[in-house]
Amino acid sequence: MPIHNEEKLLSYSLPSIFRLEPDEVILIFDRCTDNSLEIAEKITKSYEYGSRTRFIELNELSSEWKFRIAFLRRHGFNLARNCTILNTDADNILDEKIADYLHFVGKKNIGMVMFNRTPYPRTLQSFLGTLASPVIPMSGFGGLYAFSKKAWSEIEKQESARNTPRAEDTHLRLSISKKYRVIFVKSNTIHLRPKETAKYHFMKGITRWQARRERFLTVVLHSFIFLRPLVLSGYLKARLQNS
């Protein structure tokens, strides 16, 4: 879990990680200027997880990577001792049932399991998503996922990962799906910081072309159903720039 000035959220997210009873926890503190590290150490001690938690402080910038979060996550992936890695963020309160699905990774050619999140507070877009879910399959969510380190090291090209402009989770999913199965699981994970800003929508549109190469009609439908016109604007801009 990468952490950047998350002192207000760690008391919610960290306990949910420990309740899954993982073999190890890797916390990467990215240029924190608040009390995130001290608070994380206190919470970890209260759950008696000190011997199984690694506190990594990164203060330097890596010029080799275009997207900071992609660098942070890959750094953590490389440090992980176990083959099954669960990636999460400081604004997620994890559903305990996630633990039941971790053993799927590596079996029946499954290389990755992705979990959805419920935003809190609820947004208009999330409400529309609930209404549309019986018609539109929820197969595109990301951000919270478990995967096989073996599959990752086999498939994803590090040079390509360094050059991804954003949507690092999509890049990883598409890489692993070339050889392994990716399954999607609904969970009761709570996302404490849902984003529905104009900038966020526009950047999501850009990544829908750069990372996914989605069809034009798919993006139009998404923009219309979820009332996100700037997703289409970002998509068109990225597509025109690469044409």
Short mmCIF file of the C-alpha atoms (twelve columns), coordinates in Angstrom:
data_MODEL
# 
_entry.id   MODEL 
# 
loop_
_atom_site.group_PDB 
_atom_site.id 
_atom_site.type_symbol 
_atom_site.label_atom_id 
_atom_site.label_alt_id 
_atom_site.label_comp_id 
_atom_site.label_asym_id 
_atom_site.label_seq_id 
_atom_site.Cartn_x 
_atom_site.Cartn_y 
_atom_site.Cartn_z 
_atom_site.pdbx_PDB_model_num 
ATOM 1   C CA . MET A 1   0.000   0.000   0.000   1 
ATOM 2   C CA . PRO A 2   1.513   3.321   -1.070  1 
ATOM 3   C CA . ILE A 3   0.940   6.160   1.393   1 
ATOM 4   C CA . HIS A 4   1.257   9.905   0.816   1 
ATOM 5   C CA . ASN A 5   0.081   12.100  3.722   1 
ATOM 6   C CA . GLU A 6   -2.762  9.806   4.749   1 
ATOM 7   C CA . GLU A 7   -2.786  10.330  8.519   1 
ATOM 8   C CA . LYS A 8   -6.568  10.891  8.524   1 
ATOM 9   C CA . LEU A 9   -7.413  7.623   6.743   1 
ATOM 10  C CA . LEU A 10  -4.933  5.075   8.094   1 
ATOM 11  C CA . SER A 11  -7.013  4.338   11.181  1 
ATOM 12  C CA . TYR A 12  -9.707  3.031   8.816   1 
ATOM 13  C CA . SER A 13  -7.686  1.281   6.116   1 
ATOM 14  C CA . LEU A 14  -4.845  -0.359  8.054   1 
ATOM 15  C CA . PRO A 15  -7.034  -2.356  10.477  1 
ATOM 16  C CA . SER A 16  -8.957  -3.745  7.502   1 
ATOM 17  C CA . ILE A 17  -5.679  -5.047  6.079   1 
ATOM 18  C CA . PHE A 18  -4.680  -6.728  9.319   1 
ATOM 19  C CA . ARG A 19  -8.093  -8.384  9.604   1 
ATOM 20  C CA . LEU A 20  -7.264  -10.319 6.425   1 
ATOM 21  C CA . GLU A 21  -4.321  -11.872 8.343   1 
ATOM 22  C CA . PRO A 22  -1.718  -11.496 5.569   1 
ATOM 23  C CA . ASP A 23  1.706   -13.098 5.849   1 
ATOM 24  C CA . GLU A 24  3.346   -9.708  5.396   1 
ATOM 25  C CA . VAL A 25  2.344   -6.077  4.909   1 
ATOM 26  C CA . ILE A 26  4.433   -3.625  2.890   1 
ATOM 27  C CA . LEU A 27  3.717   0.069   3.471   1 
ATOM 28  C CA . ILE A 28  5.500   2.512   1.170   1 
ATOM 29  C CA . PHE A 29  5.610   6.086   2.475   1 
ATOM 30  C CA . ASP A 30  5.949   8.448   -0.452  1 
ATOM 31  C CA . ARG A 31  7.466   11.812  0.581   1 
ATOM 32  C CA . CYS A 32  5.143   12.120  3.583   1 
ATOM 33  C CA . THR A 33  5.251   15.429  5.442   1 
ATOM 34  C CA . ASP A 34  2.562   14.585  8.007   1 
ATOM 35  C CA . ASN A 35  2.380   11.950  10.771  1 
ATOM 36  C CA . SER A 36  1.466   9.030   8.512   1 
ATOM 37  C CA . LEU A 37  4.493   6.949   9.497   1 
ATOM 38  C CA . GLU A 38  4.044   7.444   13.246  1 
ATOM 39  C CA . ILE A 39  0.321   6.678   13.062  1 
ATOM 40  C CA . ALA A 40  0.933   3.558   10.952  1 
ATOM 41  C CA . GLU A 41  3.537   2.313   13.426  1 
ATOM 42  C CA . LYS A 42  1.125   2.835   16.334  1 
ATOM 43  C CA . ILE A 43  -1.740  1.010   14.598  1 
ATOM 44  C CA . THR A 44  0.549   -1.823  13.523  1 
ATOM 45  C CA . LYS A 45  1.767   -2.266  17.085  1 
ATOM 46  C CA . SER A 46  -1.775  -2.344  18.467  1 
ATOM 47  C CA . TYR A 47  -2.614  -5.207  16.097  1 
ATOM 48  C CA . GLU A 48  0.645   -6.993  16.976  1 
ATOM 49  C CA . TYR A 49  1.746   -6.946  13.348  1 
ATOM 50  C CA . GLY A 50  5.080   -5.212  13.846  1 
ATOM 51  C CA . SER A 51  7.204   -8.240  12.965  1 
ATOM 52  C CA . ARG A 52  5.297   -8.791  9.718   1 
ATOM 53  C CA . THR A 53  5.080   -5.185  8.534   1 
ATOM 54  C CA . ARG A 54  7.743   -3.421  6.489   1 
ATOM 55  C CA . PHE A 55  7.890   0.376   6.571   1 
ATOM 56  C CA . ILE A 56  9.549   1.704   3.411   1 
ATOM 57  C CA . GLU A 57  10.278  5.428   3.089   1 
ATOM 58  C CA . LEU A 58  10.847  6.801   -0.411  1 
ATOM 59  C CA . ASN A 59  11.732  10.460  -0.735  1 
ATOM 60  C CA . GLU A 60  13.478  10.557  -4.084  1 
ATOM 61  C CA . LEU A 61  11.814  10.968  -7.476  1 
ATOM 62  C CA . SER A 62  12.438  8.402   -10.190 1 
ATOM 63  C CA . SER A 63  12.961  10.023  -13.580 1 
ATOM 64  C CA . GLU A 64  12.737  6.615   -15.276 1 
ATOM 65  C CA . TRP A 65  8.998   6.362   -14.583 1 
ATOM 66  C CA . LYS A 66  6.362   8.588   -16.178 1 
ATOM 67  C CA . PHE A 67  3.728   7.766   -13.553 1 
ATOM 68  C CA . ARG A 68  4.729   8.024   -9.897  1 
ATOM 69  C CA . ILE A 69  2.176   5.558   -8.536  1 
ATOM 70  C CA . ALA A 70  3.270   2.906   -11.050 1 
ATOM 71  C CA . PHE A 71  6.818   3.210   -9.701  1 
ATOM 72  C CA . LEU A 72  5.670   2.962   -6.084  1 
ATOM 73  C CA . ARG A 73  3.563   -0.115  -6.666  1 
ATOM 74  C CA . ARG A 74  6.206   -1.949  -8.687  1 
ATOM 75  C CA . HIS A 75  8.746   -1.190  -5.993  1 
ATOM 76  C CA . GLY A 76  6.470   -2.854  -3.465  1 
ATOM 77  C CA . PHE A 77  5.783   -5.789  -5.767  1 
ATOM 78  C CA . ASN A 78  9.505   -6.458  -6.101  1 
ATOM 79  C CA . LEU A 79  9.939   -6.406  -2.320  1 
ATOM 80  C CA . ALA A 80  7.111   -8.890  -1.690  1 
ATOM 81  C CA . ARG A 81  8.259   -12.316 -0.496  1 
ATOM 82  C CA . ASN A 82  5.057   -14.173 -1.378  1 
ATOM 83  C CA . CYS A 83  3.757   -15.107 -4.802  1 
ATOM 84  C CA . THR A 84  0.223   -13.773 -4.231  1 
ATOM 85  C CA . ILE A 85  0.193   -9.991  -3.821  1 
ATOM 86  C CA . LEU A 86  -2.821  -7.895  -2.841  1 
ATOM 87  C CA . ASN A 87  -2.596  -4.266  -3.901  1 
ATOM 88  C CA . THR A 88  -4.674  -1.645  -2.085  1 
ATOM 89  C CA . ASP A 89  -4.703  2.050   -1.164  1 
ATOM 90  C CA . ALA A 90  -4.942  4.087   2.010   1 
ATOM 91  C CA . ASP A 91  -8.520  5.125   1.256   1 
ATOM 92  C CA . ASN A 92  -9.891  1.560   1.068   1 
ATOM 93  C CA . ILE A 93  -11.663 -0.241  3.916   1 
ATOM 94  C CA . LEU A 94  -11.251 -3.809  2.741   1 
ATOM 95  C CA . ASP A 95  -14.032 -6.368  2.810   1 
ATOM 96  C CA . GLU A 96  -12.947 -9.331  4.963   1 
ATOM 97  C CA . LYS A 97  -14.332 -11.715 2.330   1 
ATOM 98  C CA . ILE A 98  -11.460 -10.724 0.038   1 
ATOM 99  C CA . ALA A 99  -9.336  -13.234 1.948   1 
ATOM 100 C CA . ASP A 100 -11.573 -16.037 0.642   1 
ATOM 101 C CA . TYR A 101 -10.586 -15.236 -2.943  1 
ATOM 102 C CA . LEU A 102 -6.827  -14.869 -2.553  1 
ATOM 103 C CA . HIS A 103 -6.276  -18.611 -2.854  1 
ATOM 104 C CA . PHE A 104 -7.801  -18.453 -6.366  1 
ATOM 105 C CA . VAL A 105 -4.652  -16.764 -7.644  1 
ATOM 106 C CA . GLY A 106 -2.391  -19.285 -9.325  1 
ATOM 107 C CA . LYS A 107 -5.105  -21.932 -9.739  1 
ATOM 108 C CA . LYS A 108 -6.945  -22.832 -12.946 1 
ATOM 109 C CA . ASN A 109 -4.701  -20.451 -14.855 1 
ATOM 110 C CA . ILE A 110 -5.970  -17.450 -12.855 1 
ATOM 111 C CA . GLY A 111 -3.311  -14.748 -12.757 1 
ATOM 112 C CA . MET A 112 -5.329  -11.906 -11.292 1 
ATOM 113 C CA . VAL A 113 -8.462  -11.224 -9.240  1 
ATOM 114 C CA . MET A 114 -9.944  -7.714  -9.284  1 
ATOM 115 C CA . PHE A 115 -12.364 -6.383  -6.662  1 
ATOM 116 C CA . ASN A 116 -14.837 -3.544  -6.981  1 
ATOM 117 C CA . ARG A 117 -15.292 -0.803  -4.373  1 
ATOM 118 C CA . THR A 118 -18.342 1.061   -3.116  1 
ATOM 119 C CA . PRO A 119 -17.741 4.815   -2.880  1 
ATOM 120 C CA . TYR A 120 -18.518 6.643   0.330   1 
ATOM 121 C CA . PRO A 121 -20.101 9.067   0.277   1 
ATOM 122 C CA . ARG A 122 -22.137 7.743   -2.636  1 
ATOM 123 C CA . THR A 123 -21.947 9.761   -5.834  1 
ATOM 124 C CA . LEU A 124 -24.518 10.188  -8.575  1 
ATOM 125 C CA . GLN A 125 -22.291 8.199   -10.905 1 
ATOM 126 C CA . SER A 126 -22.050 5.284   -8.482  1 
ATOM 127 C CA . PHE A 127 -25.845 5.265   -8.159  1 
ATOM 128 C CA . LEU A 128 -26.180 5.184   -11.943 1 
ATOM 129 C CA . GLY A 129 -23.643 2.371   -12.027 1 
ATOM 130 C CA . THR A 130 -25.782 0.327   -9.650  1 
ATOM 131 C CA . LEU A 131 -28.823 0.850   -11.866 1 
ATOM 132 C CA . ALA A 132 -26.888 -0.063  -15.013 1 
ATOM 133 C CA . SER A 133 -25.040 -3.094  -13.589 1 
ATOM 134 C CA . PRO A 134 -27.698 -5.663  -14.674 1 
ATOM 135 C CA . VAL A 135 -27.227 -4.486  -18.271 1 
ATOM 136 C CA . ILE A 136 -23.565 -3.398  -18.325 1 
ATOM 137 C CA . PRO A 137 -21.166 -6.059  -16.959 1 
ATOM 138 C CA . MET A 138 -18.859 -4.690  -14.248 1 
ATOM 139 C CA . SER A 139 -15.634 -5.934  -15.776 1 
ATOM 140 C CA . GLY A 140 -13.597 -2.772  -15.950 1 
ATOM 141 C CA . PHE A 141 -13.008 -1.836  -12.320 1 
ATOM 142 C CA . GLY A 142 -9.462  -1.632  -10.996 1 
ATOM 143 C CA . GLY A 143 -7.327  -0.183  -8.241  1 
ATOM 144 C CA . LEU A 144 -7.917  -3.085  -5.857  1 
ATOM 145 C CA . TYR A 145 -6.558  -6.407  -7.036  1 
ATOM 146 C CA . ALA A 146 -4.629  -9.561  -6.164  1 
ATOM 147 C CA . PHE A 147 -2.252  -11.167 -8.625  1 
ATOM 148 C CA . SER A 148 0.463   -13.765 -9.087  1 
ATOM 149 C CA . LYS A 149 3.970   -12.367 -8.786  1 
ATOM 150 C CA . LYS A 150 5.123   -15.188 -11.060 1 
ATOM 151 C CA . ALA A 151 2.608   -14.201 -13.755 1 
ATOM 152 C CA . TRP A 152 3.558   -10.537 -13.387 1 
ATOM 153 C CA . SER A 153 7.294   -11.202 -13.740 1 
ATOM 154 C CA . GLU A 154 6.671   -13.409 -16.777 1 
ATOM 155 C CA . ILE A 155 4.336   -11.132 -18.699 1 
ATOM 156 C CA . GLU A 156 4.661   -7.433  -17.929 1 
ATOM 157 C CA . LYS A 157 7.547   -5.708  -19.643 1 
ATOM 158 C CA . GLN A 158 9.167   -3.298  -17.214 1 
ATOM 159 C CA . GLU A 159 10.142  -0.849  -19.933 1 
ATOM 160 C CA . SER A 160 6.514   -0.625  -21.004 1 
ATOM 161 C CA . ALA A 161 5.398   -0.212  -17.377 1 
ATOM 162 C CA . ARG A 162 7.843   2.674   -16.908 1 
ATOM 163 C CA . ASN A 163 6.405   4.481   -19.907 1 
ATOM 164 C CA . THR A 164 2.738   4.115   -19.035 1 
ATOM 165 C CA . PRO A 165 1.379   7.667   -18.504 1 
ATOM 166 C CA . ARG A 166 -1.204  6.507   -15.917 1 
ATOM 167 C CA . ALA A 167 -3.782  3.712   -15.338 1 
ATOM 168 C CA . GLU A 168 -1.021  1.427   -14.082 1 
ATOM 169 C CA . ASP A 169 -3.606  -1.103  -12.860 1 
ATOM 170 C CA . THR A 170 -5.115  -1.369  -16.344 1 
ATOM 171 C CA . HIS A 171 -1.656  -1.847  -17.809 1 
ATOM 172 C CA . LEU A 172 -0.971  -4.689  -15.381 1 
ATOM 173 C CA . ARG A 173 -4.351  -6.313  -16.019 1 
ATOM 174 C CA . LEU A 174 -3.957  -6.213  -19.793 1 
ATOM 175 C CA . SER A 175 -0.432  -7.614  -19.535 1 
ATOM 176 C CA . ILE A 176 -1.407  -10.559 -17.332 1 
ATOM 177 C CA . SER A 177 -4.546  -11.284 -19.373 1 
ATOM 178 C CA . LYS A 178 -2.396  -12.092 -22.416 1 
ATOM 179 C CA . LYS A 179 -1.544  -15.462 -20.862 1 
ATOM 180 C CA . TYR A 180 -3.621  -15.855 -17.694 1 
ATOM 181 C CA . ARG A 181 -7.254  -15.506 -16.693 1 
ATOM 182 C CA . VAL A 182 -8.416  -12.336 -14.936 1 
ATOM 183 C CA . ILE A 183 -11.593 -12.636 -12.883 1 
ATOM 184 C CA . PHE A 184 -13.756 -9.904  -11.347 1 
ATOM 185 C CA . VAL A 185 -15.343 -10.200 -7.913  1 
ATOM 186 C CA . LYS A 186 -17.895 -7.941  -6.257  1 
ATOM 187 C CA . SER A 187 -16.886 -6.997  -2.728  1 
ATOM 188 C CA . ASN A 188 -18.145 -4.750  0.041   1 
ATOM 189 C CA . THR A 189 -14.922 -2.754  0.122   1 
ATOM 190 C CA . ILE A 190 -15.548 0.913   0.893   1 
ATOM 191 C CA . HIS A 191 -13.726 3.595   -1.063  1 
ATOM 192 C CA . LEU A 192 -13.486 6.657   1.172   1 
ATOM 193 C CA . ARG A 193 -12.338 9.143   -1.452  1 
ATOM 194 C CA . PRO A 194 -14.394 8.789   -4.627  1 
ATOM 195 C CA . LYS A 195 -13.349 11.155  -7.404  1 
ATOM 196 C CA . GLU A 196 -15.862 12.784  -9.701  1 
ATOM 197 C CA . THR A 197 -14.001 15.967  -10.644 1 
ATOM 198 C CA . ALA A 198 -13.747 17.409  -14.141 1 
ATOM 199 C CA . LYS A 199 -9.994  16.789  -14.253 1 
ATOM 200 C CA . TYR A 200 -10.435 13.194  -13.110 1 
ATOM 201 C CA . HIS A 201 -13.052 12.500  -15.789 1 
ATOM 202 C CA . PHE A 202 -10.888 14.052  -18.504 1 
ATOM 203 C CA . MET A 203 -7.828  12.009  -17.507 1 
ATOM 204 C CA . LYS A 204 -9.926  8.833   -17.374 1 
ATOM 205 C CA . GLY A 205 -10.946 9.539   -20.937 1 
ATOM 206 C CA . ILE A 206 -7.307  9.850   -21.978 1 
ATOM 207 C CA . THR A 207 -6.419  6.520   -20.386 1 
ATOM 208 C CA . ARG A 208 -9.376  4.804   -22.024 1 
ATOM 209 C CA . TRP A 209 -7.547  5.369   -25.291 1 
ATOM 210 C CA . GLN A 210 -3.898  5.233   -24.226 1 
ATOM 211 C CA . ALA A 211 -4.146  2.208   -21.941 1 
ATOM 212 C CA . ARG A 212 -7.178  0.297   -23.235 1 
ATOM 213 C CA . ARG A 213 -7.688  1.396   -26.835 1 
ATOM 214 C CA . GLU A 214 -11.417 1.258   -26.160 1 
ATOM 215 C CA . ARG A 215 -13.898 1.523   -28.991 1 
ATOM 216 C CA . PHE A 216 -15.463 4.907   -29.647 1 
ATOM 217 C CA . LEU A 217 -19.030 3.635   -29.127 1 
ATOM 218 C CA . THR A 218 -18.119 2.143   -25.735 1 
ATOM 219 C CA . VAL A 219 -16.770 5.475   -24.512 1 
ATOM 220 C CA . VAL A 220 -19.800 7.350   -25.855 1 
ATOM 221 C CA . LEU A 221 -22.148 5.007   -23.979 1 
ATOM 222 C CA . HIS A 222 -20.138 5.340   -20.781 1 
ATOM 223 C CA . SER A 223 -20.095 9.136   -21.014 1 
ATOM 224 C CA . PHE A 224 -23.847 9.257   -21.639 1 
ATOM 225 C CA . ILE A 225 -24.974 6.705   -19.019 1 
ATOM 226 C CA . PHE A 226 -22.737 7.996   -16.236 1 
ATOM 227 C CA . LEU A 227 -23.069 11.704  -17.059 1 
ATOM 228 C CA . ARG A 228 -19.330 12.092  -17.655 1 
ATOM 229 C CA . PRO A 229 -19.018 14.107  -20.887 1 
ATOM 230 C CA . LEU A 230 -15.397 15.000  -20.170 1 
ATOM 231 C CA . VAL A 231 -14.463 11.313  -20.390 1 
ATOM 232 C CA . LEU A 232 -15.377 11.490  -24.065 1 
ATOM 233 C CA . SER A 233 -13.471 14.774  -24.429 1 
ATOM 234 C CA . GLY A 234 -10.301 13.257  -22.964 1 
ATOM 235 C CA . TYR A 235 -10.678 10.153  -25.096 1 
ATOM 236 C CA . LEU A 236 -11.058 12.147  -28.312 1 
ATOM 237 C CA . LYS A 237 -8.079  14.340  -27.496 1 
ATOM 238 C CA . ALA A 238 -5.830  11.344  -26.839 1 
ATOM 239 C CA . ARG A 239 -7.047  9.555   -29.947 1 
ATOM 240 C CA . LEU A 240 -6.506  12.587  -32.190 1 
ATOM 241 C CA . GLN A 241 -3.013  13.143  -30.807 1 
ATOM 242 C CA . ASN A 242 -2.054  9.549   -31.641 1 
ATOM 243 C CA . SER A 243 -3.697  9.410   -35.046 1 
# 
